[in-house]
């Protein structure tokens, strides 16, 4: 290993040199993604920040987009894991409290995911690779929806939720509402932006009551 490569992986004694250097490159790419637009990041920028030669990048990744994709997927996985950690299990607390927790988790998840996807609009090839990857991986957006639908179905089995409820439709309504609030927060003028935290309890209550008269 060259002196520059050795310096780059200093402190990663628990990993073999190749794995340590690859993870270091992903670390650096992830940091650069948090600091600037994707289109402004060059291979030379990554190599300089990683303290390696440009050629080293191609020993571990096919091209710059391949490395950036690895960094994006790591960021996405953190968000997806956090969503699954933040949501309650069936049979705990009460339905309203639990649905509010799911709505808050969805809101946080989407609030952090939207800027990631939006930042890729200027790089359509990378955007499509990212979308394809997160939908084929075990942590894709569909799994957060499935988690909520599974929760609702389990509550039906426990008798805490009416069996007449369409769990998939209810999931679409709740997840869609949180996404709408996030998008509105980005697109509407400041004086017209909804307060997502204030709106969530009303959305959950409306979902639970339905639209028909009692």
C-alpha positions in Angstrom: 0.0 0.0 0.0 1.3 3.4 -0.9 2.0 6.0 1.8 -1.0 8.1 0.7 -3.3 5.1 0.7 -2.0 4.1 4.1 -2.6 7.6 5.5 -6.1 7.6 4.1 -7.2 4.5 6.1 -5.4 5.4 9.4 -7.7 4.5 12.3 -9.5 1.6 10.5 -7.6 -1.1 12.2 -10.6 -3.4 12.4 -10.9 -3.7 8.6 -8.6 -5.1 5.9 -6.9 -2.4 3.9 -9.0 -2.8 0.8 -12.3 -2.6 2.7 -11.0 0.3 4.8 -10.0 2.3 1.8 -13.3 1.7 0.0 -15.3 2.8 3.1 -13.1 5.8 3.4 -13.9 6.8 -0.2 -17.6 6.4 0.5 -17.2 8.5 3.7 -15.6 11.3 1.7 -18.2 11.1 -1.1 -21.0 11.3 1.5 -19.5 14.3 3.2 -19.1 16.1 -0.2 -22.7 15.3 -1.1 -23.8 17.1 2.2 -21.7 20.1 1.3 -22.4 20.8 -2.4 -24.5 20.0 -5.4 -23.9 16.6 -7.1 -23.0 18.3 -10.4 -20.3 20.3 -8.7 -18.4 17.2 -7.4 -15.6 16.0 -9.5 -13.4 12.9 -9.3 -10.5 15.1 -8.5 -12.4 16.7 -5.6 -13.1 13.3 -4.1 -9.5 12.1 -4.5 -8.2 15.3 -3.0 -10.6 15.1 0.0 -9.8 11.4 0.4 -6.0 12.1 0.2 -5.5 9.5 -2.5 -4.6 9.7 -6.2 -7.4 9.9 -8.7 -6.5 6.4 -10.1 -7.2 4.8 -6.7 -10.9 5.5 -7.1 -11.1 3.3 -10.1 -9.6 0.4 -8.2 -12.8 0.3 -6.2 -15.5 1.9 -8.3 -16.3 1.8 -12.0 -16.7 5.6 -12.2 -17.6 8.7 -10.1 -21.3 7.9 -10.3 -20.7 4.4 -8.9 -19.0 5.9 -5.9 -21.6 8.6 -5.4 -24.3 6.0 -5.7 -22.7 4.0 -2.9 -22.7 7.1 -0.7 -26.3 8.0 -1.5 -27.5 4.4 -0.7 -25.7 4.6 2.6 -27.5 7.8 3.5 -30.8 6.3 2.3 -30.3 3.2 4.4 -29.7 5.3 7.5 -33.0 7.0 6.9 -34.9 3.8 6.2 -33.4 2.1 9.3 -34.4 5.1 11.4 -38.0 4.9 10.2 -38.3 1.3 11.2 -36.8 2.0 14.6 -39.1 5.0 15.3 -42.4 3.2 14.6 -44.4 1.3 17.3 -45.4 -2.4 17.3 -49.0 -3.6 17.1 -50.9 -3.8 20.4 -48.9 -1.0 22.1 -50.4 2.3 23.2 -53.6 3.2 21.4 -54.3 3.4 17.6 -54.3 7.1 17.4 -51.0 7.5 19.2 -49.4 4.8 17.1 -50.7 6.3 13.8 -49.4 9.7 14.9 -46.0 8.0 15.5 -46.0 6.5 12.0 -47.0 9.8 10.5 -44.1 11.6 12.3 -41.7 8.9 11.3 -42.9 9.2 7.6 -42.6 13.0 7.8 -39.0 12.8 9.0 -38.1 10.1 6.5 -39.6 12.0 3.5 -38.3 15.4 4.7 -34.7 14.1 4.5 -35.2 12.0 1.4 -36.8 14.7 -0.8 -33.7 16.9 -0.8 -31.5 13.9 -1.7 -33.7 13.1 -4.7 -34.1 16.8 -5.6 -30.3 17.2 -5.6 -30.0 14.6 -8.3 -32.4 16.3 -10.8 -29.4 17.8 -12.6 -27.9 14.3 -12.9 -30.7 12.2 -14.5 -28.5 9.1 -15.0 -27.5 9.0 -11.4 -31.0 9.8 -10.3 -32.4 6.8 -12.2 -29.7 4.6 -10.9 -30.5 5.7 -7.3 -34.3 5.1 -7.8 -33.7 1.7 -9.3 -31.3 0.8 -6.5 -33.5 1.8 -3.6 -36.5 -0.1 -5.1 -34.6 -3.3 -5.6 -32.8 -3.2 -2.3 -34.4 -4.6 0.9 -34.8 -1.1 2.3 -36.8 0.5 -0.5 -39.7 3.0 0.1 -42.2 0.2 -0.5 -41.0 -1.4 2.7 -41.9 1.5 4.9 -45.4 1.4 3.4 -45.6 -2.4 3.9 -44.5 -1.9 7.5 -47.5 0.5 8.2 -49.9 -1.7 6.2 -48.7 -4.7 8.2 -49.2 -2.8 11.5 -52.8 -2.0 10.5 -53.5 -5.6 9.5 -52.0 -6.8 12.9 -54.2 -4.3 14.8 -57.2 -5.7 12.9 -56.2 -9.2 14.0 -56.0 -8.0 17.6 -59.5 -6.6 17.3 -58.3 -3.1 18.0 -59.1 -1.9 14.5 -62.2 -2.5 12.3 -61.8 -5.3 9.8 -63.6 -3.1 7.3 -60.5 -0.9 7.1 -58.5 -1.3 3.9 -55.0 -1.3 5.4 -53.3 -0.6 2.0 -55.6 2.4 1.3 -55.1 3.8 4.8 -51.4 3.4 4.4 -51.5 5.3 1.1 -53.6 8.1 2.6 -51.3 8.6 5.6 -48.0 8.3 3.8 -49.3 10.4 1.0 -50.4 13.1 3.3 -47.0 13.4 5.0 -45.3 13.6 1.6 -47.8 16.3 0.5 -46.9 18.4 3.5 -43.2 18.0 2.8 -43.5 18.9 -0.9 -45.7 21.9 0.0 -43.1 23.1 2.5 -40.6 23.2 -0.4 -42.8 24.7 -3.1 -45.2 27.1 -1.5 -44.3 30.7 -0.4 -43.4 30.9 3.3 -46.7 32.5 4.3 -48.7 29.6 2.7 -46.6 26.7 3.9 -48.5 24.3 6.2 -47.1 23.4 9.6 -46.6 19.6 9.2 -46.4 19.0 13.0 -49.6 20.9 13.6 -51.4 19.2 10.7 -50.5 15.6 11.5 -52.9 15.1 14.5 -55.8 16.4 12.3 -54.9 14.1 9.5 -54.7 11.1 11.8 -58.1 12.0 13.4 -59.7 12.4 10.0 -58.4 9.1 8.9 -59.7 7.4 12.0 -63.2 9.0 11.9 -63.7 8.7 8.1 -65.8 11.0 6.1 -69.3 9.6 6.6 -71.6 11.0 9.3 -71.7 8.9 12.5 
